[in-house]
Amino acid sequence: MTKPKTNTTILYRIENPNIAPNPNGVTSHQDHVGQWFSSNPEYVVGYLRKSTQTFGVDVKLVDGAQLLRAEVPTDRVEDFAASKHPIAGNMDIESDNYLIPRDGSVAVEVIPLDEIIVDLRGRLGYYNVIKEAKKRVLARIGLRHMED
């Protein structure tokens, strides 16, 4: 993991490119798939279970979960606020949601998560297991889990 530059803000996202997105227009939109980031890593790790398995009738474990870390100049962070976007601004979003383009204009570091949580996968529905997984992911990026 790279050390943040001075005067930058780190934004995070957890995703799995091996799980097809299902934009619903309320909390996600086809035009913004893969662009939702948050400044709150505690919030982001809440998506850990969703990025390691499918749900519904065809539930299965899926390799490829990853944490994305975008480093944005602090004076430009508000330019990426989802609330300012014409489509996202009318959606059900959090106040610290940002849309980071995935076109290479913003540097995004990819941190694979499979090795970090391999022994926990398939059990992330249990409170103590997801708590441990979140703790491991946050430790990987140099942060302490708030529930400790």
C-alpha positions in Angstrom: 0.0 0.0 0.0 1.3 3.4 -0.9 1.6 6.2 1.7 -0.8 9.0 1.1 0.6 12.2 -0.4 0.3 15.4 1.5 -3.0 17.3 0.9 -4.8 14.3 -0.4 -8.0 12.5 0.7 -8.3 8.8 0.6 -11.6 7.3 -0.7 -12.4 3.6 -0.5 -14.6 1.0 -2.3 -15.0 -2.7 -2.0 -16.0 -4.6 -5.0 -15.7 -7.9 -6.9 -15.4 -7.6 -10.6 -16.5 -11.3 -10.9 -20.0 -10.5 -9.5 -22.2 -8.8 -12.1 -23.7 -5.5 -10.8 -27.4 -5.1 -10.7 -28.1 -1.4 -10.8 -31.6 -0.5 -9.5 -31.7 3.2 -10.1 -32.3 4.0 -6.4 -29.0 3.2 -4.8 -27.0 2.5 -7.9 -27.2 3.5 -11.6 -25.9 1.8 -14.7 -23.9 5.0 -15.6 -22.0 4.8 -12.3 -21.2 1.1 -11.8 -17.9 0.8 -10.1 -17.6 4.5 -9.3 -19.1 4.7 -5.8 -16.4 5.5 -3.1 -16.6 6.7 0.5 -14.2 8.5 2.8 -15.3 6.2 5.6 -13.4 2.9 5.5 -15.6 1.5 8.4 -18.7 2.0 6.1 -17.0 0.5 3.1 -16.0 -2.8 4.8 -19.7 -3.3 5.4 -19.8 -4.4 1.7 -17.3 -7.2 2.4 -19.9 -10.0 2.5 -21.6 -8.8 -0.6 -18.3 -8.8 -2.5 -17.5 -12.4 -1.6 -20.6 -14.3 -2.6 -23.8 -14.2 -4.6 -27.2 -14.3 -3.0 -30.6 -15.8 -3.8 -31.3 -19.1 -5.4 -27.8 -19.4 -6.9 -25.8 -18.5 -3.8 -22.1 -19.3 -4.1 -18.7 -18.0 -3.0 -16.9 -15.9 -5.6 -13.2 -15.2 -5.6 -11.9 -11.7 -6.5 -13.0 -9.4 -3.7 -10.9 -6.2 -3.7 -10.5 -3.0 -1.8 -10.0 0.1 -4.0 -8.2 3.1 -2.6 -8.4 6.3 -4.5 -6.2 9.2 -3.6 -7.8 12.5 -4.5 -6.3 16.0 -4.0 -8.2 17.4 -1.0 -9.0 20.6 -2.8 -10.8 18.5 -5.5 -12.7 16.0 -3.3 -16.0 18.0 -3.4 -15.8 18.0 -7.2 -16.5 14.2 -6.9 -19.4 14.4 -4.4 -22.2 12.2 -5.6 -24.7 14.7 -4.3 -23.6 17.2 -6.9 -24.1 14.8 -9.8 -27.3 15.3 -11.9 -28.3 11.6 -11.7 -26.7 10.5 -8.4 -27.9 13.6 -6.6 -31.5 12.4 -6.9 -30.7 8.9 -5.6 -30.6 7.4 -2.0 -27.0 8.2 -1.2 -24.8 8.8 1.9 -23.3 12.3 2.5 -19.8 10.9 2.0 -20.5 9.2 -1.3 -18.2 10.1 -4.1 -18.2 9.2 -7.8 -14.6 8.4 -8.9 -14.3 7.9 -12.6 -12.6 4.6 -13.6 -11.1 6.0 -16.7 -7.6 6.4 -15.1 -8.0 10.2 -14.4 -7.8 9.4 -10.7 -5.2 7.0 -9.4 -6.9 3.9 -7.8 -4.9 1.3 -6.0 -6.3 -2.3 -5.9 -5.8 -4.3 -2.8 -6.9 -8.0 -3.3 -8.8 -9.3 -0.3 -9.1 -13.1 -0.9 -5.9 -13.9 0.9 -6.8 -11.7 3.8 -10.1 -13.3 4.5 -9.8 -16.7 2.8 -10.5 -18.7 6.0 -13.5 -16.6 6.8 -15.3 -16.7 3.4 -18.7 -18.4 3.5 -19.2 -17.4 7.1 -19.4 -13.6 6.9 -23.0 -13.7 8.0 -22.0 -14.3 11.5 -21.3 -11.3 13.7 -17.9 -12.3 15.1 -16.7 -13.6 11.7 -17.5 -10.4 9.8 -16.1 -8.4 12.7 -12.8 -10.3 12.3 -12.8 -9.9 8.5 -13.4 -6.1 8.8 -10.6 -5.9 11.4 -8.2 -7.7 9.0 -9.1 -5.5 6.0 -8.7 -2.3 8.0 -5.4 -3.5 9.4 -4.2 -4.1 5.8 -4.7 -0.4 5.1 -3.2 0.7 8.3 -6.4 1.5 10.2 -7.8 0.1 13.4 -11.4 -1.3 13.6 -13.6 1.1 15.6 -15.3 -1.8 17.5 -12.0 -2.9 19.1 
